[in-house]
């Protein structure tokens, strides 16, 4: 019997916990719900915010927010999203620096934004100093023109007799070049506006000396006080104007640009060269002024307080001296 007994084998099958009905799906579902909530929250924010608020949200989540001019934070107040604008760190630092600069200026010199300054932040004193430097430079250029004219006359034998007819000086208006009549040498024939040959040559040399200067020219004609009236009623005013215009034509022919001619006028006998003798021949002249291009600087306003007015009182009583001795 024992040899015929067969062994009994028991197979035990381990069952898994639910198969595809386990708990792993819960994690995936939770991620899906979270993503959908974030998506609907984004749609809600996009539909309920303005363009400026969207710009603030974009700046807030931008990695380069440190260099932006402004940043923004979002807060929910009364159930509505609100964008609160704040100043970024870079802008705040710049504002602090500017504030420190203003305080240092006000503390050092007692001058703030209301202090009186000239154009482009220059004080009246600085503007006056700059104008003085420009005037000195211009005066040097005028002196070079003066020497050039005199040297050319000295080197021209046929003009040696006209050396005394030329007067050059510097005035507040600029460099004044005057061609004067002499008793034995006149620029124009009597009652005529036609330049004599040597006078025209002298004026041409003046044109060569001034044509490259940046300054504009003012030309004026002058006569003496001797009455002059033609048959058609023309007098010293018309004669001086015609002579000034004749000088203008010679200067332009000598190379002076027409645009550099600022004024051409006749002054008749109103501005004599020899004031004590209005009939002197030297009063008949042509004046050419190289106008100064240095702007005038207005004087700085006085900071001194005006002296208090003294009220007028009754006249002081005059006590005659006593004749008695001391």
Buried (B, 14 or more C-beta within 10 A) or exposed (E): EEEEEEEEEEEEEEEEEEEEEEEEEEEEEEEEEEEEEEEEEEEEBEEEBEEEBBBBBEBBEEEEBEEBEEBBEBEEEEEEBEBEEEEBEBBEEEEEEEEEEEEEBEEEEEEEEEEEBBEEEEBBEBBBEBBEEBBEEBBEBBEEBBEBBBEBBEEBEEBEEBEEBBBBEBEEEBBBBBBBBBEEBBBBEEEEBEBBEBBBBBBBBBBBBBBEBEBBBBBBBBBBBEEBEEEEEBBBBBBBBBBBBBBBEBBBEBEBEEEBBEEBEBBBBEEBBEEEEBEBBBBBBBBBBBBBEBEEBEEEEEEEEEEEEEEEEEEEEEEEEEEEEE
